[in-house]
Structure formats: structure tokens, C-alpha cells
């Protein structure tokens, strides 16, 4: 992982409950235990401050059963 923290905004489809939001959080924390995560389940968005790259986060969330893509601004 890179040592520079970045702000990522991800669209995550398939989050239907608080359990899903918790699963998304756990998945990101496995990649970067120090990540700061804000899940907006209703909007299907996750804001992350992390050392992990967007592609790595998206792939991990996809493996966890969600459709994840990086968003801009």
C-alpha cells in the first residue's frame, strides 16, 4: 500500500441493510485498518480516506459480493 492517504468516493451497489454497511466497512478495514469510512447506504456511496488504491478497494468489495466503482468529485 502507498504511504499517502487519499480520499476515495465509491459507488457500492447491493448494500440493502445495516449488516451490508458493516460488511463493506470490515472489507475496507481488512485492506487498511487505519482507513476512515463513511457509508451512506441509502445513496449507495462510501467515502474512504485510505492508503489503498481505488481499484484495490473496488476489487475487494466486488469479492465481498457488491458492485463497486470509483466515482469522481
ABEGO torsion letter per residue (X at the ends): XBABBBBBBBBBBGBABAAAAAAAAAAAAAABAABBBBBBAAAGBBBBBBABBAAAAAAAAAAAGBBBBBBBX
